[in-house]
Amino acid sequence: MATKKQKSRTRTRGYGTYLGLGWIVSLILAIFFGWIFAFIHRLLNGKIISAILALPFLFGFIFWLVDIISLIVNRKIKWLLF
């Protein structure tokens, strides 16, 4: 039987990260290619309006910064997913 801590790790891996990768890989991708992956992640999750707003020429910088902070604090992308 898995402990609560193991279940928590299992749930955070894949869900809420870029392309289902681990949170460390997602954090590195967010730092270097965050604007592109912010758009792709929201588009794959069916959040069309968020994906359009995450484009670099609109509010991409804000989404990039919030994704990095969210990955550091929560280990998954949790904010600005509308």
N, C-alpha and C positions, 0 to 999 in steps of 0.2 A: 504494500500500500504506500503510495506516495505521500510525503509530508506536505504541509501547506506551502512551505518555501519552494519545494520542487514543483508543485502545481503552479505557483506564481511564475516561476521561471519559464515553464512550458507555455503558459498563456501569453507571456510577453514576447516570446520568440515567434516571429512570423506575423502576428497580428499587430497592425499599427506601425509597422516599420516599412521602409522602402522595399518593395518587391518581395516581401516576406523574408528578408535577410535578417541577421542578428542585429541587435541595437548598436553594437560598436561599429559594424560595417556601415549601417545606416547613418550613424553619426559622421563617419569619415566622408561618406558620399554627400551628406548634407553640407558639410563644410566646403567641399570643393565643387560640387555640382548641384547644390541645393535648389536652385531655381528650376532646373530641368526636372529633377526628381520630384519636386513639390507638385509640378504640373502633372507628371505621369502618375504619381501616387493617388492624387485626387481624381483623376480621370478614370483610373482602374477601379476605384471604389464607387464610381457612379456619381460623384459630386461635380457635376458639369460647371455650375456657377463658380465653385471654389477653384476649379482647374483653370477657368478663364481668368479669374482674378489673380491667380498665382503666376501668370505669365510675367516675364521681366519688365515689359513696358507698362504694366498696370501697377500692381502692388506686390510684385515678386520679391522685393527686398524685405518687406514686412513678413511675408510667408516664410522666406528663407530664415530669417532671424527667429521667428516663433517656432519653426520646426526644430532648429538647433536647441533652443531652450527647452522645448518639450521633450526631446530625446534625452537631454541631460537629466532633467528632473524626473520624468515619468518612465523613461526607457521605451517609450513608444510615442508616435505622433497622435496627440490627443486633442489638441486645440486647433481652431480654425478649420474644422471639417463640417461645413454646412452645405 
